[in-house]
Amino acid sequence: MTKLSVLLLMSCTAFSVGIANAASGLISMSDNELAATEGQALMSLSYIAPNDSTNLEKLRDSSSNIGFYRLGMEAKVELNANIANLQLGCGGANGAGACDIDIKNVSLSGLNDGTVTSGAQLGSPTFSNPRASTSAQITNPFLEFAIKNPQTAATRQMVGFRLSAEAIEGLLSLGLDNNNALSATDGIQSLSGYLQLANLSGQVTTAASTFGVSGSSNCAAIVGMPNGSCQAIAGKLNSTIGGQRDFVSYTGSGNSDTKGISVPSMTVPFTKNTTSVITGNRMTAAVVNNINVSIPHIALDCANSDRASASACGGLPTGSFVNQLAVDLVDYKKYNTGESITPNGNSASCIEVFWICVVSTAKFQMASGSTLDGLNLNVTFSEALNMFHNIPLRGTGGYLALQNQVLRWPGANNDDIAQKGWWLSFRDPIDLGYLTSTNAADISAVLPQVAGFITQSLMNSDDIPIGLIDGLGAATNNAIKKKLNIDVSSQTANLTLNNLQLTSQYLKSNCYGNLKFC
């Protein structure tokens, strides 16, 4: 007798014995007794017909004629798992060169029981016991099939299936390291699916910058609007010795006397009180729009020895800052929104004394107490998915599906429309906690917009008075110092922040010992 025959005989014998033992323990019950008995099966089977009122796909497309068969397990399943390389749908229907889902170093465990409360890893998850000793809780997992034309055997066709659960509680981490640069070998490389980010709150630290220098030589200031990269500003003045004039500043390339005005580094809080939806095919970045930020005051006098507040300048010494613009005098006029003012570089509008031109250009500095007030920003947060690592799942439903056409699966949100190919979805908003960045955000792109706002504010304000002493000082090439509190609260600048390294995204290993991944 061969080994295979022996194994088959042993298997059949064991099965027969099991049936016999089970049969000996069974009790015959009448229909009435069965009807009075309550219990719950481990497995359940359900069906949603194409014309059923609960069929969400019918609501999306009344002609789809798709029914859904579900085989479920009425149980809680615990799972702790690591996957080194999760790749699904590479090439195929959605095109070569990428995957529908491509994630390196995936870990699923129980939820963390704490977070880092201070320092460079603020908000990152912590565990009282080894993370590897915890397990995610998966409630009522099920397998579901989408069948087109389910009533007709000749044309019946499976158009999709999904693995899902009614609720998942655990920590899903994606990647090994929270770096300040993108990685081609770690974390999310591409994602097709649907997720929501709950209300966002946090703070971002801006990098120090210099205003007024950038832009081509003799570029124009535009009232209320940006002019490319130009950071020239314009306004109105009234000189005791020369009367009314307009002025427009030179950029650094237009006049070497323009050193710029320092904008100090600031820590700016932000909130977004609405849920943000991230959905699409083969996504590589999450884009969150309309984060509204307001900065009450920005100090413009940081270079001055008598500055109003050292703390508003980050406590840095005055030598770390600059404060000077070269300005050109032009004919007096009230300019309206959208109109431009250009340095003329000649003496046609100079201030004269006894018919002698004494001032046609001057140096201007912000006096102590000068501020930019009420700067409103509409921030777009564009973060590579590669830089998101910790996704806490607090009882959310979720599914992983494959379909050959667009589908709305049962229980999915209105805007969760699974696209052709592989699709990963989480039903409920994900709370990323309080967000802070480890790297300073570059806000230089917003400065040309601010230049337009400043010009509009100065044009709509009273003339800046230039007294006799200031005028004589300008005639001898000394800088004019004026305290300006420039209100720009009537307008909003747009700013995009890209790929900030978040303090809450440092990872905790899901392995025992010192292994980063196992």
C-alpha positions as CSV (number, residue, x, y, z in Angstrom):
1,M,0.0,0.0,0.0
2,T,1.4,3.4,-0.9
3,K,1.8,6.2,1.6
4,L,-1.0,8.2,-0.1
5,S,-3.4,5.3,0.3
6,V,-2.5,5.0,4.0
7,L,-3.1,8.7,4.5
8,L,-6.5,8.6,2.7
9,L,-7.6,5.6,4.7
10,M,-6.5,7.2,8.0
11,S,-8.4,10.4,7.1
12,C,-11.6,8.6,6.2
13,T,-11.4,6.6,9.4
14,A,-11.0,9.7,11.5
15,F,-13.8,11.4,9.7
16,S,-16.1,8.4,10.2
17,V,-15.3,8.2,13.9
18,G,-15.9,11.9,14.3
19,I,-19.4,11.6,12.6
20,A,-20.2,8.7,14.8
21,N,-19.2,10.4,18.0
22,A,-21.1,13.6,17.0
23,A,-24.2,11.5,16.1
24,S,-24.2,9.8,19.5
25,G,-24.4,13.2,21.2
26,L,-27.3,14.6,19.1
27,I,-30.8,14.9,20.6
28,S,-33.9,14.7,18.4
29,M,-36.1,17.8,18.7
30,S,-39.6,18.5,17.5
31,D,-40.5,21.6,15.4
32,N,-42.0,23.3,18.4
33,E,-38.8,22.7,20.4
34,L,-36.7,24.0,17.6
35,A,-38.9,27.1,17.3
36,A,-38.5,27.8,21.0
37,T,-34.7,27.5,20.9
38,E,-32.5,30.6,20.7
39,G,-29.0,30.7,19.5
40,Q,-26.5,32.2,17.1
41,A,-24.7,30.5,14.2
42,L,-21.0,31.1,13.8
43,M,-21.5,31.7,10.1
44,S,-24.2,33.7,8.4
45,L,-25.3,34.2,4.8
46,S,-27.2,37.2,3.5
47,Y,-28.2,38.5,0.1
48,I,-29.2,42.0,-1.2
49,A,-31.1,41.8,-4.5
50,P,-30.5,44.3,-7.3
51,N,-33.9,46.0,-6.8
52,D,-33.7,46.0,-3.0
53,S,-34.2,49.4,-1.4
54,T,-31.0,48.9,0.6
55,N,-28.9,48.3,-2.5
56,L,-26.6,51.3,-2.6
57,E,-25.3,50.4,-6.1
58,K,-28.8,50.6,-7.4
59,L,-29.0,54.2,-6.0
60,R,-25.8,55.0,-7.8
61,D,-26.7,53.4,-11.1
62,S,-30.3,52.2,-11.5
63,S,-29.3,50.1,-14.5
64,S,-26.4,48.2,-12.9
65,N,-28.5,45.1,-11.9
66,I,-26.0,43.9,-9.3
67,G,-26.8,41.8,-6.2
68,F,-24.5,41.2,-3.2
69,Y,-23.9,37.8,-1.5
70,R,-22.3,38.0,1.9
71,L,-20.8,35.1,3.9
72,G,-20.0,36.4,7.4
73,M,-18.5,35.2,10.6
74,E,-20.4,36.2,13.8
75,A,-17.3,36.6,15.9
76,K,-14.4,38.7,17.1
77,V,-11.1,37.9,15.6
78,E,-7.8,39.0,17.1
79,L,-4.9,39.6,14.7
80,N,-1.3,40.8,15.0
81,A,0.5,40.8,11.6
82,N,3.5,42.2,9.8
83,I,3.6,42.3,5.9
84,A,6.9,43.3,4.4
85,N,5.6,44.1,0.9
86,L,1.9,44.5,0.1
87,Q,1.5,45.0,-3.6
88,L,-1.9,44.5,-5.4
89,G,-3.0,45.4,-8.9
90,C,0.5,46.1,-10.3
91,G,0.1,46.8,-14.0
92,G,-3.1,45.3,-15.2
93,A,-6.3,47.2,-15.9
94,N,-5.1,50.5,-14.5
95,G,-1.9,50.5,-16.6
96,A,1.7,49.5,-16.3
97,G,4.4,51.1,-14.2
98,A,2.5,51.3,-10.9
99,C,0.3,49.3,-8.5
100,D,-3.2,50.0,-7.2
101,I,-1.8,49.4,-3.7
102,D,1.9,49.4,-2.9
103,I,2.9,49.6,0.8
104,K,6.2,48.6,2.3
105,N,6.5,47.3,5.9
106,V,2.9,47.1,7.1
107,S,2.0,46.3,10.7
108,L,-1.3,45.7,12.4
109,S,-1.6,45.4,16.2
110,G,-3.7,46.5,19.1
111,L,-4.3,50.2,19.7
112,N,-1.6,52.1,21.5
113,D,-2.5,53.1,25.1
114,G,-0.6,56.4,25.1
115,T,1.2,59.0,23.1
116,V,4.4,61.0,23.5
117,T,3.5,64.2,25.4
118,S,6.5,66.4,24.5
119,G,9.6,66.8,22.4
120,A,10.4,65.9,18.8
121,Q,8.0,62.9,18.8
122,L,5.0,64.7,20.2
123,G,1.8,62.7,19.6
124,S,3.5,59.5,18.4
125,P,2.1,56.2,19.8
126,T,3.4,54.5,22.9
127,F,2.7,51.1,24.4
128,S,2.9,50.1,28.1
129,N,3.7,46.6,27.0
130,P,5.5,45.4,23.9
131,R,3.4,46.2,20.9
132,A,3.9,42.7,19.6
133,S,1.9,41.4,22.5
134,T,-1.2,43.3,21.4
135,S,-3.8,42.3,18.8
136,A,-6.2,44.2,16.6
137,Q,-9.9,43.4,17.2
138,I,-11.8,42.6,14.1
139,T,-15.6,42.3,14.7
140,N,-17.8,40.2,12.4
141,P,-15.4,39.7,9.4
142,F,-17.1,38.7,6.1
143,L,-16.5,37.9,2.5
144,E,-18.8,39.5,-0.1
145,F,-19.4,38.9,-3.8
146,A,-20.9,41.4,-6.3
147,I,-22.9,39.4,-8.9
148,K,-24.2,41.1,-12.1
149,N,-27.5,39.7,-13.4
150,P,-27.9,37.3,-10.4
151,Q,-31.3,36.1,-11.6
152,T,-30.1,34.9,-15.0
153,A,-27.9,31.9,-15.1
154,A,-26.8,32.5,-18.7
155,T,-25.5,36.0,-18.1
156,R,-24.6,35.8,-14.4
157,Q,-21.2,37.3,-13.7
158,M,-19.0,38.1,-10.7
159,V,-17.9,41.7,-11.0
160,G,-16.2,42.1,-7.6
161,F,-15.4,40.7,-4.2
162,R,-14.3,42.2,-0.9
163,L,-12.9,41.2,2.5
164,S,-14.4,43.4,5.1
165,A,-15.5,43.7,8.8
166,E,-18.1,45.6,10.6
167,A,-15.5,47.2,12.9
168,I,-11.8,47.2,13.3
169,E,-9.9,48.4,16.3
170,G,-6.2,48.6,16.2
171,L,-3.1,50.5,15.1
172,L,-2.2,50.2,11.4
173,S,1.3,51.4,10.8
174,L,2.9,51.8,7.3
175,G,6.7,52.0,7.1
176,L,9.6,51.8,9.5
177,D,11.0,55.4,9.7
178,N,9.5,58.9,9.9
179,N,12.0,60.7,7.6
180,N,11.9,64.3,6.4
181,A,12.2,63.1,2.8
182,L,10.3,60.6,0.6
183,S,11.4,57.0,0.5
184,A,11.0,54.6,-2.4
185,T,11.5,51.6,-0.1
186,D,9.4,52.4,2.9
187,G,5.7,53.2,3.6
188,I,3.0,54.0,1.1
189,Q,4.1,54.2,-2.5
190,S,0.6,54.2,-4.0
191,L,-2.9,53.8,-2.7
192,S,-6.2,53.3,-4.3
193,G,-9.1,53.8,-2.0
194,Y,-11.1,56.0,0.4
195,L,-10.4,57.4,3.8
196,Q,-11.4,60.5,5.7
197,L,-9.4,62.6,8.0
198,A,-11.3,63.9,11.1
199,N,-11.1,67.5,12.2
200,L,-7.5,68.6,12.0
201,S,-5.8,70.7,14.6
202,G,-2.1,71.5,15.3
203,Q,0.5,74.0,14.8
204,V,3.2,74.7,12.2
205,T,6.5,76.6,12.7
206,T,7.3,78.9,9.8
207,A,10.9,79.5,8.5
208,A,12.2,83.0,8.9
209,S,12.2,84.9,5.6
210,T,13.1,88.3,4.1
211,F,10.4,90.5,2.5
212,G,10.9,93.0,-0.2
213,V,14.0,91.7,-1.9
214,S,12.7,89.2,-4.5
215,G,11.6,90.3,-8.0
216,S,13.0,91.6,-11.2
217,S,14.6,95.0,-11.4
218,N,12.0,97.8,-11.4
219,C,9.1,95.4,-11.2
220,A,5.8,97.0,-10.4
221,A,3.7,96.9,-7.2
222,I,0.1,96.0,-7.9
223,V,-2.7,97.2,-5.6
224,G,-4.3,94.2,-3.8
225,M,-2.7,91.6,-6.1
226,P,0.6,89.7,-6.6
227,N,2.8,90.5,-9.5
228,G,4.7,87.2,-10.1
229,S,7.6,86.9,-7.7
230,C,7.8,90.7,-7.2
231,Q,7.7,91.9,-3.6
232,A,7.6,95.7,-4.3
233,I,5.2,97.8,-2.3
234,A,3.8,101.2,-2.8
235,G,2.0,103.9,-0.8
236,K,1.4,107.6,-0.3
237,L,3.3,110.2,1.7
238,N,3.1,113.9,2.5
239,S,6.4,115.7,2.9
240,T,6.6,119.0,4.8
241,I,9.2,120.3,2.2
242,G,7.9,118.7,-0.9
243,G,4.2,118.0,-0.7
244,Q,2.4,114.8,-1.6
245,R,4.1,112.0,-3.5
246,D,3.6,108.3,-4.0
247,F,6.4,105.9,-3.4
248,V,7.3,102.5,-4.7
249,S,10.0,100.2,-3.4
250,Y,12.8,98.7,-5.4
251,T,13.6,95.0,-5.1
252,G,17.1,93.9,-4.4
253,S,18.0,93.6,-8.0
254,G,16.7,97.1,-8.7
255,N,18.7,98.9,-6.0
256,S,21.5,97.7,-3.7
257,D,20.1,99.8,-0.8
258,T,17.2,97.3,-0.5
259,K,18.2,94.8,2.1
260,G,14.7,93.6,2.8
261,I,12.6,93.5,6.0
262,S,13.0,90.4,8.1
263,V,9.9,88.3,8.9
264,P,10.7,86.2,12.0
265,S,10.0,82.5,12.4
266,M,6.6,82.0,14.0
267,T,4.6,79.1,15.5
268,V,1.1,79.3,14.1
269,P,-1.8,77.2,15.3
270,F,-4.4,75.9,12.8
271,T,-7.7,74.1,12.8
272,K,-10.0,72.6,10.3
273,N,-13.4,71.7,11.7
274,T,-14.7,69.6,8.8
275,T,-13.8,66.1,7.6
276,S,-11.5,65.9,4.7
277,V,-12.0,63.1,2.1
278,I,-9.0,61.4,0.5
279,T,-10.0,59.2,-2.4
280,G,-8.8,58.2,-5.8
281,N,-6.8,55.7,-7.9
282,R,-3.1,55.1,-7.3
283,M,-2.8,58.2,-5.1
284,T,0.7,59.3,-3.8
285,A,-0.4,62.3,-1.8
286,A,-3.2,63.5,0.4
287,V,-4.4,67.1,-0.3
288,V,-6.4,68.9,2.4
289,N,-7.8,72.3,1.3
290,N,-9.2,75.3,3.1
291,I,-7.3,75.2,6.4
292,N,-7.9,78.8,7.6
293,V,-5.1,80.4,9.6
294,S,-5.0,83.9,11.1
295,I,-1.8,85.6,12.3
296,P,-2.7,88.6,14.5
297,H,0.6,90.4,14.4
298,I,4.0,89.9,12.7
299,A,6.8,92.0,14.0
300,L,8.6,94.1,11.3
301,D,11.1,95.8,13.7
302,C,13.3,92.9,14.6
303,A,16.5,94.5,13.4
304,N,16.0,97.6,15.6
305,S,17.9,98.0,18.9
306,D,14.7,99.5,20.3
307,R,12.4,96.8,18.9
308,A,9.0,96.5,20.7
309,S,9.4,92.8,21.6
310,A,12.4,90.5,21.5
311,S,10.1,87.5,22.0
312,A,8.1,88.4,18.9
313,C,11.5,88.0,17.0
314,G,12.2,84.6,18.5
315,G,14.7,86.1,21.0
316,L,17.3,86.3,18.4
317,P,19.8,89.2,18.3
318,T,19.1,92.2,16.2
319,G,22.1,91.4,14.0
320,S,20.2,88.3,12.7
321,F,17.7,90.6,10.9
322,V,17.5,93.3,8.2
323,N,15.3,96.3,7.8
324,Q,15.6,98.6,4.8
325,L,13.9,99.3,1.5
326,A,15.0,101.7,-1.2
327,V,12.0,103.6,-2.5
328,D,11.4,105.8,-5.6
329,L,9.2,108.8,-5.5
330,V,6.5,109.0,-8.2
331,D,3.6,111.4,-9.0
332,Y,0.8,111.5,-6.4
333,K,-2.3,109.5,-7.3
334,K,-4.8,107.3,-5.5
335,Y,-4.3,104.0,-7.2
336,N,-7.2,101.4,-7.2
337,T,-7.2,97.6,-6.9
338,G,-5.4,96.0,-9.9
339,E,-3.5,99.2,-10.9
340,S,0.3,99.0,-10.9
341,I,3.0,101.5,-9.7
342,T,6.4,101.2,-11.2
343,P,9.7,102.9,-10.2
344,N,10.6,105.5,-12.8
345,G,14.2,105.8,-11.9
346,N,14.4,109.5,-12.8
347,S,14.0,112.8,-11.0
348,A,10.7,113.8,-12.6
349,S,8.8,113.4,-9.3
350,C,11.6,114.4,-7.0
351,I,11.2,116.8,-4.1
352,E,12.7,120.1,-4.9
353,V,14.1,122.9,-2.8
354,F,14.6,126.2,-4.6
355,W,14.0,124.4,-7.9
356,I,16.8,121.9,-7.1
357,C,16.0,118.2,-6.9
358,V,17.1,117.1,-3.4
359,V,15.2,113.7,-3.0
360,S,14.1,111.4,-5.8
361,T,14.9,108.1,-4.1
362,A,15.2,107.4,-0.4
363,K,16.0,104.6,2.1
364,F,13.1,103.5,4.3
365,Q,13.1,101.5,7.6
366,M,10.4,100.2,9.8
367,A,10.5,102.0,13.2
368,S,10.1,100.3,16.5
369,G,6.6,98.9,17.0
370,S,5.9,98.3,13.3
371,T,3.7,95.3,12.5
372,L,1.8,93.5,9.8
373,D,-1.6,92.9,11.3
374,G,-4.4,90.4,10.6
375,L,-2.7,88.3,8.0
376,N,-5.2,85.6,6.9
377,L,-4.0,82.5,5.1
378,N,-6.0,79.8,3.3
379,V,-3.6,76.9,3.6
380,T,-3.5,73.8,1.4
381,F,-1.9,70.9,3.1
382,S,-0.3,68.6,0.5
383,E,1.4,65.6,2.2
384,A,2.9,62.6,0.4
385,L,1.2,59.4,1.6
386,N,4.7,58.2,2.1
387,M,5.0,60.5,5.1
388,F,1.8,59.2,6.9
389,H,2.7,56.2,9.1
390,N,0.3,55.8,12.0
391,I,-3.4,55.2,11.3
392,P,-5.4,54.5,14.5
393,L,-8.5,52.5,13.8
394,R,-11.0,53.1,16.5
395,G,-13.9,50.8,15.6
396,T,-14.2,51.9,12.0
397,G,-15.6,49.6,9.3
398,G,-13.2,48.9,6.4
399,Y,-12.8,46.7,3.4
400,L,-10.3,45.6,0.8
401,A,-12.0,45.0,-2.6
402,L,-11.3,44.0,-6.2
403,Q,-13.8,44.9,-8.9
404,N,-13.8,45.1,-12.7
405,Q,-16.1,48.1,-12.8
406,V,-17.1,51.0,-10.6
407,L,-19.1,49.9,-7.6
408,R,-20.7,51.2,-4.4
409,W,-20.5,48.4,-1.9
410,P,-23.2,47.9,0.8
411,G,-22.7,50.2,3.8
412,A,-20.2,52.4,2.0
413,N,-20.4,56.2,2.4
414,N,-22.0,58.3,-0.4
415,D,-18.7,59.4,-1.8
416,D,-16.9,56.0,-1.4
417,I,-17.2,54.7,-4.9
418,A,-14.8,51.8,-5.5
419,Q,-13.0,52.2,-8.7
420,K,-11.9,49.5,-11.1
421,G,-9.0,47.4,-9.6
422,W,-8.0,47.0,-6.0
423,W,-9.6,49.4,-3.4
424,L,-8.9,49.9,0.3
425,S,-11.5,51.8,2.3
426,F,-12.2,52.9,5.8
427,R,-15.7,54.1,6.6
428,D,-15.2,56.4,9.6
429,P,-13.0,59.5,9.9
430,I,-9.5,58.8,11.1
431,D,-8.2,61.0,13.9
432,L,-4.5,61.8,13.4
433,G,-4.3,63.7,16.7
434,Y,-2.6,67.0,17.3
435,L,-0.3,67.7,14.3
436,T,3.0,69.5,14.6
437,S,5.9,69.6,12.2
438,T,9.6,68.9,12.9
439,N,10.7,71.0,9.9
440,A,10.0,74.7,9.5
441,A,7.5,75.6,6.7
442,D,8.7,77.8,3.9
443,I,6.2,80.7,3.5
444,S,8.3,82.7,0.9
445,A,5.7,81.8,-1.8
446,V,3.1,83.9,0.0
447,L,5.2,87.1,0.2
448,P,4.3,88.5,-3.3
449,Q,0.6,88.2,-2.3
450,V,1.4,90.0,1.0
451,A,3.1,92.8,-1.0
452,G,-0.1,93.4,-2.9
453,F,-2.1,93.5,0.3
454,I,0.3,96.0,1.9
455,T,0.1,98.2,-1.2
456,Q,-3.7,98.2,-1.0
457,S,-3.7,99.0,2.8
458,L,-1.2,101.9,2.3
459,M,-3.2,103.3,-0.6
460,N,-6.4,103.2,1.4
461,S,-4.8,104.8,4.4
462,D,-3.9,108.3,5.2
463,D,-0.7,109.7,3.7
464,I,2.5,108.9,5.7
465,P,3.7,112.2,7.1
466,I,7.3,113.1,6.4
467,G,8.5,115.9,8.6
468,L,11.2,118.5,8.0
469,I,13.9,116.5,9.8
470,D,13.0,113.3,8.0
471,G,13.1,115.1,4.7
472,L,16.4,116.7,5.3
473,G,17.8,113.4,6.5
474,A,16.6,111.8,3.2
475,A,18.4,114.5,1.3
476,T,21.6,113.6,3.0
477,N,21.0,109.8,2.3
478,N,19.9,108.9,5.8
479,A,17.1,106.4,6.1
480,I,13.5,107.6,6.9
481,K,12.1,105.6,9.9
482,K,8.4,105.4,10.3
483,K,6.2,103.2,12.6
484,L,3.7,101.4,10.4
485,N,0.9,99.1,11.6
486,I,-0.3,97.7,8.3
487,D,-3.8,96.1,8.5
488,V,-4.2,93.4,5.8
489,S,-7.1,91.6,7.4
490,S,-9.5,92.4,4.6
491,Q,-7.8,89.9,2.3
492,T,-6.7,86.2,2.4
493,A,-3.4,84.8,1.0
494,N,-3.1,81.3,-0.4
495,L,-0.3,79.1,0.8
496,T,0.5,75.4,0.1
497,L,2.6,73.5,2.6
498,N,4.3,70.4,1.1
499,N,5.5,67.2,2.8
500,L,6.0,68.4,6.4
501,Q,7.6,65.8,8.7
502,L,5.0,65.3,11.4
503,T,6.0,64.6,15.0
504,S,3.0,62.2,15.5
505,Q,4.2,59.9,12.8
506,Y,7.2,58.2,14.5
507,L,6.7,54.4,14.5
508,K,6.8,51.8,17.3
509,S,8.2,48.4,16.3
510,N,5.7,45.5,16.2
511,C,8.5,43.0,17.1
512,Y,10.0,41.7,20.3
513,G,13.5,42.8,21.2
514,N,15.4,45.3,19.1
515,L,14.1,44.3,15.7
516,K,12.5,47.1,13.6
517,F,10.6,44.6,11.5
518,C,10.0,40.9,11.7
